[in-house]
Amino acid sequence: MTGIAPRTTTTFPTAPLAPPHVDRGVALWSIFGFWAFYFILNTAHMAISREHDQFSAMYRRGAVVLVGVVLTFVMYFILRRLEGKSVRFLVTAAFLVSIPASIAYACVNYTAFYLVYPTDSLLQEMAQMQAKHQMNPLAIIIESATSWYFFIASWGVLYVALSYAAKVGHAERSAAAYRSQAQTAQLRALRYQINPHFLFNTLNSLSTLVLRQRTQEAEHMILNLATFFRTSLTSDPCADVLLSDEIRMQRLYLDIEQVRFPERLSVVVDVPEQLENAQVPGLILQPLVENAIKHGVARGSGQGTVTIRARANNGSLHLTVEDDADGAIDLTRRDGVGLSNVRARLAARFDGAASCSYGPRDGGGFRVDLTMPLLRDG
């Protein structure tokens, strides 16, 4: 009897419509850091040059820098509203917005240093500029604005770079989230292939017991079946479980099958105690154990033994499920839903870091070996 995989529908969250923005804290620190760097650098230059009235100039410079911070904030709010546009558009916008900002800053700077209580040295400097270049105050402001334009525009370019980095980071996180969601959906769908397959086979065995009026054995099978499904259906189908819990689940399944084959089925579990806390995908062994029963013990003429073994080697966990059924092995029937499910789950869970090999045993029977990274609880 083959399992029928239920049709499942997985809904992925839609990508946010709003574009990713530069972190507000990063933007604010870039503004303050930008102007603080200018203030410290210019003040140090004035101190080294031993200019007159340094304290008065420092206070004026501080007031002008605060105006520069406010103007940069205005630029920030404008550019933030345009972050959904292309990088080229955002760079162009940064250059354009820097024009009025640099003109406004040049006006404030001229007013603070040349109009509001100008010092004698500043008056002499302005007189020299006007005499040498025949420049009026408007021309001085325009020349100053040209110089400040490149300074202010450099912050705009910095913001565009931060915006681009935010977009790239957002795209990478979205891609990683979608990959994780796709992997989770795949694991969930593969896990759900197991339970119906097992349920149909068990119900078929149970009906046989009932028809033969083996009521006590049927009752024992029902209790084990209830325990098996209560445990498996309440667990996360995408989560790993302790190897000891996985073995306990397989013992429940084998107890059910031993009701069917009381004289023909024997079980050997060889799992070292130090590996009981190893992490494995939930129910990863169940299709293999079921295949050993279905294609080995059930088809053999005599007693059959199902062996589950675990070993560790060089950071890898090796799990083996084998049977010693007599007679010819039909590899076509063995390599069915169960093995395909196990291979697909290992590939999805460990992304190529796990393997599944199988084939007939020497002397009869069939063996499946799983190799996966050795992960431990805690």
N, C-alpha and C positions, 0 to 999 in steps of 0.2 A: 504494500500500500504506500503510495507516494504522498508526501505532504503537499498541501495547497497553501501557497503564500497569500495572506490577506492583502487586499488592495489598500494601500495607505496613501494618505494625502498629507504632505508636509507643507506648511505655510511659512515662508521666510519673511521676516520683517522687511518692509520697503526701505530703501535708502532715504535718509533725511533730505527733505527738499531744500532746507536752508543750507548755504555753503558753510564749510568749517571756517571759523574765525581764528585770528591770532589770539592767543590767551590774553585776557585783559591785563593780568598782572605783568606778563612779559612786555606788553606794549607800554604800560605805564613806566616800568623800570627802564625801558629803552629811552623814553623821553627824558626822564630825570637824569639818567646816566649821560645822555648826549649833551645836555646843557651843563651839567655839573663838570663834565670833562672840559668843555670850553671855558667855563668860569675859572677853574683851577689853572688851566694852561695859560690863559691870558693874564691872570693875576700873577702867576710865577714869572711870566715874561716881563711884566711891568716892574716887578721887584728886582729882577736881574738887571734890567736897564736903568734902574734907580731913577724912575720918572718922579716928577714932583707931584705932590698931592695924591699919593697912592691911596690913602684911606678914603678920601673923598671919591676918588675914581672907583674904588672897590664897591662902595655903597651904591653908586650910580649903576655900575656894571651889574650888581646883584638885582637891582630893580628892573633893569632892561632884560636880564636873563629870565626873570619871572614872566615878563611879557612874552618872551620867546617860548617859554613853556606853554603859556596859554594858547599862543598861535599854533604851536605844534599839536596841542590837544584838538584844536579845531580841524587841523589836517587829519588827525587820527580818526575823528568821527566821520569825516567825509570819506576817507579811504576805506573805513570799515564797512560802510554801506555799499561799497563797490566791490567787495571781495569776491562776489559771485562771478565777476567778469573774468576775462582772460588775463594772463600775466602781462601781455603787451598793452592791453587797455589800462590795466592798473598802473603800469610804469608811466604811461602817457599822462594819466590822471595825476600821479604824484608830481611830475614835472610841471604840469599846469597849475596845480594848487600851490606849488612852491612860489609862483610868481607874486600873487598878492600877499602871501605871507612874508616874503623877503622885503617887499616894498613897505609893508606896515612896520616890520621890524626896523628897517633903515630909518623910517620917520621917527619912531620912538627913540632910537639910538641917537639921532641928530638932536632931537629935542632935549634928551636927558643930558647930553654932554656939551652942546653948543648954545642952547637957549635958556635952560634953567640954571641960573647961577653958574655960568661958565667960569672956569679958572683962568688966570692970566695966561698960562701956558697954552690952554685950548684956544683962547682968543687969538694969540699970536700964531698958532698953527693954522687956524682958519683964515686969518689975514694973509698968510704966506701962500696958502692954496689958491685963494681968490686972486692974488696978485700974479702968481706964477702961471696959473692955468686959465685965468680969467673965468673962474667958475662961480656961478651964483649958488645959493643954497639948494635950489632944485636940482642942479647938476650934481652937487655933492651928494644929495640923497640918492640920485639915480646910480651914480658910481658905487656908492656904498651898497645899494640894493643888489647890484650885479655881483658884488663879492659875496654878499650874504646868501644870494640865490643858490650858489653851489653848495654852501654849507647846509642850508635848510633842505635842499633837494636830496642831499646825501642821506638825511634821516628818512625821507620818503622812499628812497631806494632800499634802505634797510628794512623798512616796514613791508615793502613788496616781497623782499627775500623771506621775511618771517612768515608772511601770508602763504608764499609758495611752499615753504617747509611744512606749514600746518596742513595744507592740502595734500601734500605727499604723505605725511604721517596719517592723515585721516583715510586716505585711499589704502594704505598698507594695513591699517587696523580693520577697515571694512573687508578687505580681501581675506585677511586672516580669520575674521569672524565668520564670513560666508563659507570658507573652507572648513572651519570647525563645525558649523551647522550642517554642512553637507555630509561630513564624516559622521556626525551624530545621527543624522537621519538614515544614513546607510547602515550603520551598526544596528539601529533600532529595527529597521526593516529585516535585516538578516537574522536578528535575534528572534523576531516574530515568526520566522519560517520554522523554528524548532518546535514550539509548543503545539501547534496544530498537528504536525507530523507525529509527534509522540502521543498526543491525545487520541488520534484515530487508531493507532496501533494498539494502545492500551484498552480502549473501549471494545475493540474487536476481541482481544484476549478475555476481557471481562465477560462479554456476551457468551463466549465459549464456556467459561466456568459456570455461568448461570444455567445454560442449556444442559450441562452435565450435572447440575444440582450440587455443585461443590460450593455451597453457600458460605462456609467458614473461610475458605480461601478467597472467595469473591469479596467478602466483607473486609478481610485483611488488605486486599488489593485496593479497595475503595478508600480505606483509611490512609494508606501510603500515597495513593494518587492525590487525595485532598491535601496532604501535607506537602507533597511535591509542588503542586500548583499554588498553594498558599504562599510558599516560600519564594517561588520563582516569579510570580506575578506581582508581588509586593516589592521586589527589588528593581533598581534602576537598570534597564536593559543595556545601557551604555556604560555602566560603571564596572570597574574591576572588582573582583571578590578575592577573599583569601583562598588559597589552594585547599586548605582544610575544609572550608565551606563548600567548595566545588566538589571535593571528594564525598562529602556528606550528601550532597544532592545526588551524586551518581550511585551511592549506596541505596538511597531511597528508590531510585529507578530500578536498580538491580534486584532489590527486594520484591518489587512488583513483578519483574520477569521471572524470578525464582518461583513465584506461585505458578507460573505457566510451565516451568521446567524444573520441578522439584528434584528430580533424580538425575538431571542431565547438565545442570548449570552449576559451576563452581566459580568463585570469584577470588582473585588475589590482588590486594592493594599493597604496593611497595612504595611508600612515600616517607622519606626520612623526616624526623620530627623538626629538624632545623629548616625544612622547606615549607612547613605548614603555613607560615606567614607570608609566603610569596604571593604576589598579586597576579591574577590571571583573568581574562575576560569571562564573565559569568556564563555558565552552561557551554563553555567551549568544548568540553569533553563529551557532552551528552550525545551529539550526533554520531561520534565515533563509537561510543559504547553501544548505542542503538544499532549501528551497522554490524558490530561484532555479534550481537544477538540475532539480528534478522538474517544476515547472510552467512553467519558462522554456526552458532549453536542451533538455531532453528532448522537449518538445512543439513546439519550433520546427522549421522546415524547413531553416534554414541555420546558419551559425556564430553562436554566442552568447557574450557576454562577461559574466562576473560580476565586479563591482567591489566592493571593500571599502575604505571611506574613513573617516578619523578626523580630527576637527577639534576645537579648543578655543575656547570663547567665554564670557567673563564667568563663569569658575568652573564651567562645565559642559562635559562631554565629549559630543560628537555623533558617533555612529557611523552609517554608512550602508551598506546592502547592497542592490545593485540589479543587475538584468539587463536586457538589451536585446532580449529575445525578440520575434520578430515574431508577428503574428497577434493575435486577440482575447484579452483577458485575462479569465479566469473568476474574478471576485473571490470567489465562493462557495467555490471550491476553494482559492484562495490563503489565505483567512482560516480556516485549519483548526487542527490540533493545534499546529503550530509557532508561529504567531503568538500563539495563546492562551497557550501555555507561556511565551513571552517576556514578554508583558504581565503575567502572574501573577507571574513571578519578579521583575520590576522592582518591582512593587507591594509584594511581600513584603520584598525586600531594602532598598528605599529609602523605604518607607512614604509613598508619594505624591509623592516628590521627583523621580521619573523619569517619562518618557513614551515612548510608542511610537506613531508615526504611519506610515501606509502608503497606497499607492495606485498607479495606473498612471503610467508615465512618459510625457512627451511624446515621440512618435515610436515608442512601443512599449516593452514591458517593464514591470517592476514595481520599486518602490522602497520600502524600509523605513528609517525614521529613528528612531534611539534617542537619547534625551537623558537624561543622568544626572549627578549631582554628579561633579566632577573630583577624584578621590582619587589621590594618588600614593604610591608605595612609599617608606617612610621619611620 
